[in-house]
Amino acid sequence: MLNYMLPQGAFWTNAAGEVTMNTPQMIAALRDWKEVNRSGVIPRDPKGGDTRALFAEGKLALKVDGPWLYPILNAAKPNVRPHLKLTTSPFDPPVGGISNVLAIAADIPEKNKALVWEFIMLATSDENQTLLATLGDSLPPSPRADITAATKNKPDLVTLMEAVRAASKAGIERIPPGLETRYNEMARMVTEEVQRMIINDLDPADVAKTLQERAVRIQKGS
């Protein structure tokens, strides 16, 4: 859904952590999302792995995805692979921000926390992010990474890195301020309401209002 929200200027909360789900921008994003899902142009109840497999088989015209799609493309059948192209996202700005994280357990000794922080600093340094691309043959999450050497074997990394840098420049984030510790609850709630909108053909404006009310309750822990 973020693919449809971000270009509209919609997001779950604002920078101050206030819930912002009942806005004209969110209603517009919900309307677009509903239209796409009800129009029959995408698979019903799509699962990530299933749609990636369909794309690799040449049965989908377009797949908006992350860098993990790259090895799937290369595993496509020889008669299909030449027809599969990697290009920039049609959405502006593209989705970016936190995906996988390095985390610290809250109850470990302070000495161990310091060691973990040191490791995180090493892992996220420009030098090691560049090594991730060069030695790991993978797209680094840091927009500052130098992928020059890596693109000799994977020229498509240039296109992928353009999306990383565009999302970073736009300040895109996935986890909403004010709902960090209740993100899973919020995500389940949004899924429920959006599915209900599509199945029951509900007005996106009414759905946005419901999202707002339920998200505020989740934020308050009620």
N, C-alpha and C positions, 0 to 999 in steps of 0.2 A: 504493500500500500504506500510505502514511502516514495516509491517511484512516481506516484500520482499526487502525493501531498506536497513534496518539496517544490516542484515547479509552480504550484499554486501559492506558495508561501505559507502553507499550513504545517503545523507541528503539534505534538501532543501537549507540550507546555511551552511557556516562554522562558527567557533567561532567568527570571526571578523565581521560577518553579511553580508558577500559577498555571492551572489547567486551562488549555485553550482549544478545546475540541468543538465548541459550539460557535464557530466563526464562519463568515461567508466563504473563506478560503477552504476550510475543512469540508463544508457542504459541497462545494464545487468538486473537491477531490473525491468525496464519497459518490457523487453523481457519476463522475467519469469511471470510477472503479465498478460501480453497479452496472453501467452500460456495457463495459467490456465483458463482465462476467455473464450477463444475461443475453448477450448478442450471439453467443455460440462460436465466437472466433478463437476461444481458448478451451483447452480440455476442462471438463467438469471436475471439480475438486482436485486440482492438480497437485501432485507431490513433486518436490524438487528432483528426486532421483528419476522418477518416471518421465518428467518432461525433458530432462537432459538426455535420457535414452532415446526418446522420440526425436529430439533434435539431431542427435548423432546418426539416427537412421534416415534423416532427411524428410521427416514427416511433420516438422514444424517450420514455418517460414521465418520465425523470429523468436529468439530466446534472450531475455534480459537477465544477466546472471553475473556472478563474480568471477575472479580469475581461476577458480577451480573448474570452470568449464573447459579450460584450455586442454588438459590431458584427455578429456572426454572427446573433444574434437579430433585429436590425433589418433584416438582409438577407433574412429569411425571406419566403416568398410571402405576399401579402395575406390569403389565406384561412387561413393558418396562424399568422401573427404575433399576432393577438389572443389566441390560446390558449397562447402561450408566456409564462411568468411567471418573473421572477427573484426568488428568495427566499434566506433564510439557509441555510447548510449544515446538513444533518441530523447532521453529526458535531461533537462537542464535546470538545476544542477543534478549530476548523477548521485546515487546513494553512496555514501562512504562512512567513515567513522569506525567506532569500535566493533569488532567482530569477536575474535578470540582474544583473551587477555591473560596477562601474567598477574596472579593474585597472591596476596599474603594472608595467611590465617591470622585472625585477630588475637588468638590466645597464645601464640608462640612467644618465647622469650625475646626481649628487646634486642639482644645480641643477634639472634637469628633473623629478626626483622631487618636489621641493618645489613646483614649479608644478602638477604633477598633483594633489598633495595639496590645494593651494589650490582647484583646480577641483572636486575631490570635495567639499570643505567647502562650496563655493558651491552645488553641485548638490543636496546633501542638507540644506541649511538649510531651516528652516521656511518662510521666505519663498518660496524657489524651488520647494519641494514644493507649496506652495499655488498658485503660478503654473502648475505642471505640470497641476494640475486645472482651473484657470480658463482658461488660454490653450491648453493642449494638449488639453483636453477628454478627459482620461484620468485613471484612478485613480492617485493617488500612492502609493508604497510606504510613506511615512512615516505612522505613526498620529497624528502631531501636526499634519498638514496641515489647513488650514481649507478645506473643500469647499463652504462655504455658497453662494458665487457660482456655482460649477460646477453645483450641483444644480438651478439654475433651468432649465437646458437638459437635464440628465440627472438626473432625480430618483432613478433607480436607483442612483446613486453612493452614496446614503445606506446602502443595504443592503450594497453592496460594502465600504464603509469600516467598517461594523460588524464584518465578518469580519477585516479588517486589524487593527483594534484588539483584537479578541478574541484573535487569534493572538499579537499582541505582548504582551498582558497575561499570556498563558499561557507566554510565553518560548519559543515554538515556533521551531525552526530546522530547516533541511533538511540542512545539511552537518554530519556528526557529528564532534565533537571527537576528536582522535587519528587520524582517517582523512582529514583535509582533503586532503593531497597524494596520497592513493591512492583518492579517492572514485570515480573512473571504474572502477577495477579492482573495487572493492567492489560498485558498482552492477551491473556485468556479472555478477559472481558471484551476487548475490542473484537477478537475473533468471533465470539458468540453473537455480538450485536451486528456485525457486518454480515455474517452468514444469515442471520435472521432477516436483514434488509434484502438480501438477494432472494432468499427462498420465499419470503412473504411479500415481496415487491413493495417494501416500505419507502416512504418519502425520506430522502437523505437528510432533509432538515430536521425531521423528527428523530432520526437516528443520531444526528450530531448532538441534539439536546440530551438524549439518553446517555450517550457516551460521556458528555460533560458531567452529568449528575452522578453517574456511577464512578467515574474517575476521581471526582472530588471525595466521594465516600471512601474509596480505596486509599486515597492520600491521607485522609484523616484516621484511617484504621478502623472505620466503622462498617 
